[in-house]
Amino acid sequence: MSSSYTIMISNLEEMNRFAAYVASLLAPGDVLLLEGDLGAGKTTFTQGLAAALGVKKNVNSPTFTIIKEYKGKYPLYHMDVYRLGQDSEEDLGFDEYFYGDGISVVEWAHYIEDQLPDEYVAITLYHTDVEGQRKVVLNIKGDRYERLREKVMRYEHFSD
């Protein structure tokens, strides 16, 4: 099963509230894929998610290390696979993270498409014509995440 849902985020504070709400719905073994425009907020979303999960360390893009692990309510595995490139055959043991005891967040996941689990939440962030605003598209793949989509659809107001 695959389904999608689109919301508009007005600003950075709203992105953090949205990420915190998503974090409240997650459980160990959940996988989030982040795609979208450069500078649209993939790392910002992950920072809000991490803060809501109780991560105390500064979360930044793991561009040069590919995978960073953070301790919080659950382990958070933050991956940026952009450097692996389109035709990456490199096996970095992603399965250990995807099927582990934490939450995996993968930026630029299309670069490791053949290594992704069968079920996940794909979040794509786009710039809009309104300054600071982002279009966020959630694509749900698999029954496991249908609960998350339903709850996000019911959560209407991210701003004050």
N, C-alpha and C positions, 0 to 999 in steps of 0.2 A: 504494500500500500504506500502511496506517495501523495502528499497533499501540501499545499502552501498557504501562506497567510502574509499579508503586507501591512506594515504600520509605518507611520511617519514619526520621526523623533525630531524635536525642535532644537535641541541644544545639548551641550556636553553633560549638564546636570541630569537631563532627562535620559540620556544614554546610560549614565551610571545607575539611575533608578531602574531602568529597563533591565540592565545586566544583573542587578541585585535581585529583581523579581525572577528572572530566568534561573539564577543560582538557587533560589529557594525551591525550585521544582526539580533540581538535579539529584542524582544518586550515583554512587560508585559504579563505574563501568559506562557511564554516559559519554557520548562523543559528540562534540560540536565542531563543525567545519566552518571556518570563516573565509569568505571570499569578498571581492568587491574592489571598488575604486581605490587607487593609492590615496592615503590620507583620509579615507572615509570613516575610520574609527575602529578598525579591527583590534588594534592593541588597546585602545581606550575601552572598548567593550570588555576585553579580557581583564583589564585592570579593575573595572567595576565588578566583574564576576568574582575575581580573586578577593577583593575587599569584602564582599558579601560572604565569602567562604571562610573568612577569618585569616587570610594570608597577611602576615605582617611585613614581609619584605617588599621592596619596590619591584613591581612587575614591569618589565620592558620587553621589547621584541627580541626573541632569541635568534636573531638573524645569523650570527656567527657561530653559535653553538648548536643550532637547530632545535634542541630540546632543553627546556629548563623545567625543573621540578620545584614545586613550592609546597610547604606544609600549611594546612589549614584544617577546617572541619573534615575535609577529605583531601588527599593529595591532589594537586592540580598539575597536570602535565601540559605545558604550553609549548607548542611546536610551530616553527616557522620553516616550512619546507621549500620556500622560494628558491634558495640556492641549489637545491637538488636538480632543478631543471625539468623540462618536459619529459625526457626519456629516461628518468632515473630508474635504474634497476637495483640501486643500492638498498640493501635490507638493513635497516637500523633497529630492527626489533620492535616495530610499531605495535605488533600484536600484543606484546607484553604490557604496553600502556593501554591500548584499546580494551583489552579484556582484563585489566588489572583492577586494583582497589581504589582507583582515583577517577577524576574527571579529566578527559582529554580535550584540549582545544587546539585545533590545527588550522593555522593560517596558510592560505594558498594550497589547500588540500587537493586541488585538481592535479597537482604535480605528482601525487602518489595515489592516484585514483585506483590503480589495480591492487593497492595494499590496504584500502579502507575496509572497515567492517561492512556488513550487509545493511545494518541499520544505523542511522545517525540523524542529527539535526544540522542542516546546512543553513547558515545565516549569511546573506549577501547584503553588503552595505553600499549604498550609492549616494553620491552627492546629488543635490537638487538645485534648482535655480534660486532657492531661498537661502540666504547666508546662514550657515550653522545647521541647517536642516539636513536630515538624512532619511532616505527611504530604506527600510529594513524589510527584507523578504526572507521569511522562514520557510524552508522546504523540509518537510518531514519525510524520512524514508524508513518505513517499518512500523509495525504495530506498537512496538515498545515506546515510541515517542508520541503516539496519538494523544495521550494524556497531557503532554506538554503543550501541544498545539491547541487543544481545547481550552486549557487554562489561560494561555496567552490571548486567545480570541476573546475571553471573558474579561480580561484586564484591559480596560478601555483608556484610562487616564494616567499618563505618565507625568504630566505636569501638574503644578499646584492649582 
